Amino acid sequence: MPFLISSPSASFDGDIKQKVLGTIETKETTLVATTAADILEADGTATQGRKILSISNNGAEPIYINYGTTATLTNYDFILYGNRQLLDIEYNGERISAIASGAATIRIKYAKYIEV
C-alpha cells in the first residue's frame, strides 16, 4: 500500500532536540534520628526532569523516603532498608525528603536531563 509524505506543519522550525543526561552529581546526607531532611532539594531548572541513578542506604537503619513533601515515619513513598539501593528512577524537579528512626547516611546519585 502506498503512503503519503506531507510537508511539516507551519509551526515546525526544523530544530530537532534530543534529551540526554547532563553531569552526574552525588549528594550524601547524614540523617539525625527522627528528624526529616531533604536528600534532594527542589530544582526549578530541571525542566526536562531528572534521573536518579541510585539512592543508597549503607547503614543498618531503614530510611523512609517521600517525594514532594516532608517524610515522616508514617507518611512515606518508599522504605529503603539497610545496605540496599533504589536504582534508575525517572523523576521531576520536586524535592525528596527522608527520615530514619536512628542515625543514618544516605547517598543519592542523579543527573538532570538537558536538550541538545
Secondary structure, DSSP 8 states (H G I E B T S, - for coil): ---------TT--S----EEE---EEEEEEE-TT--EEEE---TT-TT-EEEEEEEE-SSS-EEEEESS---SSS-SEEE-TTEEEEEEEE-S--EEEEESS-EEEEEEEEEEEE-
